[in-house]
């Protein structure tokens, strides 16, 4: 996941939202919550991006 570091060095990021529980569980098993932020809805993810400005 080296691209994550490059993306963040260039002021970018990825946030996930609106995931079905089954999909989130797979991402969780793969360790994605250690790399990315997950939100229940799109508005929460957008607000988090706004905080970073």
Backbone as numpy.savetxt, mean C-alpha at the origin, in Angstrom:
# Nx Ny Nz CAx CAy CAz Cx Cy Cz
11.82 -7.09 -4.35 11.01 -5.90 -4.35 11.87 -4.64 -4.35
12.94 -4.69 -5.08 13.86 -3.55 -5.14 13.19 -2.32 -5.73
12.20 -2.51 -6.57 11.53 -1.36 -7.18 10.82 -0.50 -6.13
10.45 -1.07 -4.99 9.79 -0.30 -3.93 10.74 0.78 -3.42
11.98 0.42 -3.19 12.95 1.41 -2.71 13.16 2.51 -3.74
13.29 2.13 -5.01 13.49 3.11 -6.08 12.29 4.04 -6.18
11.10 3.47 -6.10 9.88 4.25 -6.19 9.82 5.27 -5.06
10.13 4.84 -3.85 10.05 5.74 -2.69 11.16 6.78 -2.71
12.32 6.44 -3.24 13.40 7.42 -3.38 12.99 8.54 -4.33
12.08 8.23 -5.25 11.59 9.21 -6.23 10.24 9.80 -5.83
9.96 9.77 -4.53 8.74 10.36 -3.95 7.46 9.66 -4.39
7.53 8.40 -4.76 6.34 7.64 -5.13 5.99 6.62 -4.05
4.82 6.03 -4.18 4.41 5.00 -3.24 3.20 4.27 -3.81
2.88 3.15 -3.21 1.70 2.35 -3.57 0.93 2.10 -2.29
-0.36 2.30 -2.37 -1.24 2.00 -1.25 -2.39 1.17 -1.81
-2.81 0.16 -1.07 -3.88 -0.72 -1.52 -5.16 -0.39 -0.75
-6.28 -0.51 -1.44 -7.57 -0.27 -0.78 -8.64 -1.18 -1.37
-9.73 -1.31 -0.62 -10.91 -2.05 -1.07 -10.64 -3.51 -1.40
-9.71 -4.13 -0.73 -9.38 -5.52 -1.02 -10.38 -6.47 -0.36
-10.74 -7.50 -1.08 -11.56 -8.55 -0.49 -10.71 -9.28 0.54
-11.35 -9.81 1.57 -10.62 -10.46 2.66 -9.72 -11.58 2.16
-10.20 -12.39 1.24 -9.40 -13.51 0.73 -8.14 -13.04 0.03
-8.25 -11.97 -0.73 -7.09 -11.42 -1.44 -6.11 -10.84 -0.43
-6.63 -10.09 0.55 -5.76 -9.53 1.58 -5.02 -10.64 2.32
-5.70 -11.72 2.63 -5.07 -12.83 3.35 -3.88 -13.38 2.59
-3.99 -13.48 1.28 -2.86 -13.95 0.46 -1.72 -12.95 0.52
-2.04 -11.66 0.35 -1.01 -10.63 0.44 -0.33 -10.67 1.81
-1.13 -10.89 2.85 -0.60 -10.96 4.21 0.37 -12.14 4.35
-0.01 -13.28 3.82 0.87 -14.46 3.88 2.19 -14.21 3.16
2.14 -13.41 2.10 3.35 -13.11 1.33 4.18 -11.99 1.94
3.70 -11.40 3.03 4.46 -10.36 3.72 4.29 -8.96 3.16
3.31 -8.75 2.30 3.13 -7.43 1.71 2.84 -6.33 2.71
2.10 -6.59 3.81 1.86 -5.51 4.77 3.13 -4.93 5.39
4.24 -5.63 5.28 5.51 -5.08 5.77 6.07 -4.05 4.80
5.63 -4.11 3.54 6.14 -3.21 2.50 5.17 -2.11 2.12
3.89 -2.40 2.20 2.86 -1.49 1.71 1.83 -1.21 2.79
1.07 -0.15 2.57 -0.03 0.19 3.46 -1.33 -0.25 2.81
-2.24 -0.75 3.64 -3.54 -1.23 3.17 -4.63 -0.45 3.87
-5.66 -0.07 3.11 -6.76 0.72 3.64 -8.09 0.08 3.27
-9.08 0.28 4.13 -10.41 -0.29 3.89 -11.08 0.34 2.68
-10.82 1.65 2.46 -11.47 2.30 1.33 -10.51 3.26 0.63
-10.88 3.64 -0.57 -10.04 4.49 -1.41 -9.81 5.86 -0.80
-10.83 6.43 -0.18 -10.68 7.76 0.41 -9.61 7.79 1.50
-9.54 6.76 2.31 -8.51 6.70 3.35 -7.11 6.67 2.73
-6.95 5.91 1.66 -5.65 5.84 0.98 -5.28 7.19 0.38
-6.25 7.84 -0.23 -5.99 9.16 -0.83 -5.61 10.17 0.24
-6.29 10.15 1.37 -5.96 11.07 2.46 -4.54 10.85 2.96
-4.10 9.62 3.00 -2.73 9.32 3.44 -1.72 9.90 2.45
-2.02 9.81 1.15 -1.14 10.43 0.16 -1.07 11.94 0.38
-2.19 12.55 0.67 -2.22 14.00 0.88 -1.38 14.41 2.08
-1.34 13.57 3.11 -0.53 13.86 4.31 0.96 13.90 3.99
1.37 13.17 2.96 2.79 13.07 2.64 3.33 14.28 1.91
2.46 15.14 1.41 2.91 16.31 0.63 3.55 17.34 1.51
